[in-house]
Amino acid sequence: MGKAGRFACIFTPMALTIASLICLTIIGLGGTNKNSSTLNNLYFFRANTTDIVVKPSDISDSLPDTPVTDALINSTTDLAKEALNVKDFYHVSLWSYCAGDFNDGADKVTYCSPRKNEFWFNPVEVWGLNNTVTDHFFSKELRDGLNTYRIAAKWMFILYVVALVTTILEILVGFFALFSRLGSLATTIVSCISSFFLIAFALIATILYSVLTGTFNGALKKYNIHGSMGHNMYVTVWLAVAFSFGAGIFWLFSSCCCSGRSNRIKYGDRSGRKGTYERVDSPYGHREGPVNFQSGPGFQAPHHGVPLNHVGRKDTAYEPYRRADV
């Protein structure tokens, strides 16, 4: 096959690995630039607080549920939302969150928090509800869910970092696969490790935010606060998984096949060119010309230059081929 064939054999897994790395990079860039509409649409979770509503009974059972009270509560809710700087929506990404308002029916991101390792979205802190009576807004179910989310988000971040590092390592080791199948085997091992952590990251992210969305909607539904999952982010995540898994299969294939050795070296050059071997006549075999079948006393068979005392001996060898220097 040769080096050109070897290069063609590893091109596919290398391209798939690079595609997986690109997807992982896009995941990490989500929610890092408030001026980029593309990156702002990459989020795991979205909280919509546009139509937040607080009923009198949610604050105190002693308040009557009358139109006057409702008007007062609505005014108080609007003032509190403005005072606490509560935005219309919040996008939760890997490193940070972004917030913004609706303008003419379109999302307008106005703020993105600083990037932070092992980030998790804490609505109590973000909405400025620290040291307030948060029990009216956050039930025990939601608080327990947020605690679980905080722990799971930490491990999700760690899995992402390991998957990113091993994918980069897979590309570096993959260059050695160009020279031998042993290099392909080493790359296959690294690819399996990368795929394992990437699949774990994708599963935890999908399950975590799906559970958080359900808990969020159940606990805050009466306040008209809704949670949803980001479609673009999960498509990117699972595309990274698919590319990584496909790369692993092709790396394994390249370690079994595509040796990189040419057929001339493997089977010999049979073209008759210089440096090959050609057959020569055997001194014991047929020769051209009439055959003399003479026999009798005193007759000695021709031996064509081979000493008779060498005939039949095992310590001598006759080579029926010779080097052709033509």
C-alpha positions in Angstrom: 0.0 0.0 0.0 2.8 2.4 0.8 3.0 5.6 2.8 0.4 7.3 0.5 -2.1 4.5 1.2 -1.3 4.7 4.9 -2.0 8.4 4.9 -5.3 7.9 3.2 -6.2 5.2 5.7 -5.7 7.5 8.8 -7.2 10.6 7.2 -10.8 9.6 8.1 -10.2 9.0 11.8 -8.0 12.1 12.1 -10.7 14.2 10.4 -13.4 12.8 12.8 -11.2 13.5 15.8 -10.7 17.1 14.7 -14.4 17.5 14.2 -15.0 16.2 17.7 -12.5 18.7 19.0 -14.2 21.6 17.2 -17.5 20.6 18.8 -16.0 20.5 22.2 -14.5 24.0 21.6 -17.8 25.4 20.6 -19.4 23.9 23.7 -16.8 25.7 25.8 -17.4 29.0 24.0 -21.1 29.0 24.6 -22.2 32.0 26.7 -18.8 33.7 26.7 -19.6 36.7 24.5 -22.8 38.8 24.8 -22.2 40.3 21.4 -22.3 37.0 19.5 -25.8 35.7 18.8 -24.4 32.3 17.7 -22.6 31.8 21.0 -25.6 33.2 23.0 -27.8 30.4 21.5 -25.5 27.7 23.0 -26.9 27.0 26.4 -27.8 24.0 28.5 -30.7 25.6 30.4 -32.9 28.7 30.0 -35.0 30.3 32.7 -37.8 32.6 31.4 -38.9 35.2 33.9 -40.6 37.6 31.6 -44.1 37.1 33.0 -43.2 36.5 36.6 -46.3 36.8 38.8 -46.7 36.7 42.6 -50.2 36.2 44.1 -51.2 37.6 47.5 -51.6 34.1 48.9 -48.0 33.3 48.0 -46.8 36.0 50.3 -49.2 35.7 53.2 -52.4 33.8 53.9 -53.7 36.9 55.7 -53.8 39.1 52.6 -57.2 39.1 50.9 -57.3 38.0 47.3 -59.0 41.1 45.9 -58.5 43.3 42.7 -57.0 46.0 44.9 -54.6 43.6 46.5 -53.7 42.0 43.1 -53.0 45.5 41.7 -50.8 46.3 44.7 -48.9 43.0 44.4 -48.4 43.4 40.7 -47.0 46.8 41.2 -44.8 45.5 44.0 -43.6 42.6 41.8 -42.6 45.0 39.0 -40.8 47.3 41.4 -39.0 44.3 43.0 -38.1 42.9 39.6 -36.6 46.2 38.6 -34.9 46.8 42.0 -33.3 43.3 42.0 -32.4 43.7 38.3 -34.2 40.5 37.3 -33.9 40.0 33.6 -36.4 38.5 31.2 -34.3 35.4 30.6 -31.2 33.6 31.7 -29.0 31.2 29.7 -26.9 28.7 31.6 -23.7 27.5 29.8 -20.7 25.5 30.8 -18.6 28.3 32.3 -21.1 31.1 33.0 -24.6 32.4 32.4 -25.9 35.2 30.3 -29.0 37.4 30.9 -31.0 39.7 28.8 -34.4 41.2 27.8 -36.9 40.8 25.0 -36.8 43.7 22.5 -39.3 43.7 19.7 -39.9 39.9 20.1 -36.2 39.1 19.9 -33.7 38.1 22.6 -31.1 40.7 23.5 -28.3 39.6 25.8 -27.1 42.4 28.0 -24.8 40.6 30.4 -22.6 37.5 30.7 -21.1 36.6 34.0 -17.3 36.0 34.4 -16.2 32.5 33.5 -15.8 30.1 36.4 -14.6 26.6 36.8 -17.2 24.1 38.1 -19.9 26.7 37.4 -23.5 26.2 38.5 -26.5 28.6 38.2 -27.6 29.7 41.6 -30.9 31.7 41.2 -30.9 32.8 44.9 -27.6 34.5 44.3 -28.2 35.7 40.8 -31.6 37.2 41.7 -30.3 38.9 44.8 -32.5 36.9 47.2 -29.8 36.3 49.8 -30.9 37.0 53.4 -34.5 37.3 52.3 -37.6 35.2 52.9 -36.9 32.8 50.0 -39.2 30.1 51.2 -42.0 31.9 49.5 -40.3 31.3 46.1 -38.2 28.2 46.7 -39.8 25.1 48.0 -37.8 22.3 49.7 -38.0 20.3 46.5 -36.4 23.0 44.5 -33.7 23.6 47.1 -32.8 19.9 47.2 -32.8 19.9 43.4 -30.4 22.8 43.3 -28.0 21.1 45.8 -28.0 18.0 43.6 -27.5 20.1 40.5 -24.5 21.9 42.1 -22.7 18.6 42.8 -23.5 17.1 39.4 -22.4 20.3 37.6 -19.0 20.0 39.2 -18.5 16.5 37.9 -19.9 17.4 34.5 -17.3 20.1 34.2 -14.4 17.7 35.2 -15.6 15.2 32.6 -15.6 17.9 30.0 -12.1 19.0 30.7 -10.8 15.4 30.6 -12.6 14.7 27.3 -11.1 17.9 25.8 -7.6 17.1 26.9 -7.7 13.5 25.8 -9.1 14.5 22.4 -6.2 16.9 21.9 -3.8 14.1 22.9 -5.6 11.8 20.5 -4.7 14.1 17.6 -1.1 14.4 18.7 -0.6 10.6 19.1 -2.5 10.1 15.8 0.4 11.6 13.8 2.5 8.5 14.9 -0.2 6.3 13.3 1.0 7.5 9.9 4.2 5.5 10.3 3.0 2.2 11.8 0.1 0.2 12.9 1.5 0.3 16.4 0.9 4.0 16.4 -2.7 3.3 15.3 -3.1 1.0 18.3 -1.8 3.6 20.7 -4.2 6.2 19.2 -7.1 3.7 19.4 -6.4 3.4 23.2 -6.4 7.2 23.7 -9.5 7.4 21.5 -11.4 4.9 23.7 -10.5 6.9 26.8 -11.6 10.2 25.2 -14.9 8.7 24.0 -15.6 7.3 27.4 -15.3 10.6 29.2 -17.1 12.4 26.4 -20.1 10.1 26.5 -20.2 10.4 30.3 -20.2 14.2 30.0 -23.0 14.1 27.4 -25.1 11.7 29.5 -24.7 13.7 32.7 -25.4 17.0 31.0 -28.5 15.7 29.3 -29.9 14.0 32.3 -28.9 16.7 34.8 -30.6 19.6 32.9 -33.6 17.6 31.9 -34.2 16.8 35.6 -33.5 20.4 36.6 -35.9 21.7 34.0 -38.7 19.5 35.3 -38.0 20.5 39.0 -37.7 24.2 38.0 -41.1 24.1 36.2 -42.8 22.2 38.9 -41.6 24.4 41.8 -41.9 27.8 40.1 -44.8 27.2 37.8 -47.2 29.2 40.1 -44.9 32.2 39.7 -45.0 31.9 35.9 -41.3 31.1 35.7 -40.5 28.5 33.0 -37.4 26.5 32.3 -36.3 24.9 29.1 -33.3 23.1 27.5 -31.1 24.5 24.7 -31.5 22.6 21.5 -28.3 23.8 19.8 -26.1 22.9 22.7 -27.3 19.3 23.0 -27.0 18.8 19.2 -23.4 20.0 19.4 -22.7 17.7 22.4 -24.0 14.6 20.8 -22.3 15.4 17.5 -19.0 15.5 19.4 -19.9 12.0 20.8 -20.7 10.7 17.3 -17.5 12.0 15.8 -15.4 10.7 18.6 -17.0 7.2 18.5 -16.6 7.0 14.7 -12.9 8.1 15.0 -12.3 5.3 17.5 -13.7 2.7 15.0 -11.6 3.9 12.2 -8.5 4.1 14.4 -9.0 0.5 15.3 -9.4 -0.4 11.6 -6.2 1.3 10.7 -4.4 -0.7 13.5 -5.5 -4.0 11.9 -5.1 -3.0 8.2 -3.2 -0.5 6.1 0.3 -1.6 7.1 2.1 1.0 4.9 4.4 -1.6 3.4 4.5 -1.7 -0.4 3.6 -4.8 -2.3 7.0 -5.0 -3.9 8.6 -5.4 -0.5 6.0 -7.8 0.7 5.8 -10.1 -2.3 9.0 -9.3 -4.2 9.5 -7.6 -7.6 8.3 -9.9 -10.3 8.7 -7.4 -13.2 12.1 -8.8 -14.4 13.9 -5.5 -13.8 17.4 -5.2 -12.4 17.9 -6.7 -9.1 15.5 -9.7 -9.5 16.3 -13.4 -9.8 16.0 -15.5 -13.0 16.0 -19.3 -13.4 19.0 -21.2 -14.6 19.4 -24.6 -16.1 19.8 -27.5 -13.7 23.0 -29.6 -14.2 20.9 -32.6 -13.4 17.9 -31.8 -15.6 17.1 -31.6 -19.2 19.4 -29.8 -21.6 19.0 -28.8 -25.2 20.1 -31.0 -28.0 19.7 -34.8 -28.7 19.6 -37.0 -25.8 22.1 -39.9 -25.8 20.7 -42.9 -24.2 24.0 -44.8 -24.2 24.6 -47.3 -21.6 26.8 -50.2 -20.9 30.1 -51.2 -19.4 32.5 -48.3 -19.1 29.9 -45.6 -19.9 30.0 -42.6 -17.6 27.1 -40.1 -17.6 28.0 -36.5 -18.2 27.9 -34.4 -15.1 28.2 -31.0 -16.8 31.0 -29.7 -14.6 29.6 -31.0 -11.3 32.0 -33.3 -9.5 30.5 -36.7 -9.1 31.6 -36.9 -5.5 29.3 -33.9 -4.8 26.2 -35.5 -6.3 23.8 -36.6 -3.6 25.6 -35.0 -0.8 23.5 -33.0 1.7 26.2 -30.5 2.7 26.2 -29.0 -0.8 23.4 -26.9 -2.2 22.3 -26.0 -5.7 20.5 -22.8 -6.2 18.3 -22.9 -9.3 18.1 -19.0 -9.5 20.8 -16.4 -10.0 21.0 -12.7 -9.8 20.2 -10.9 -13.0 22.2 -7.7 -13.5 20.4 -6.5 -16.6 
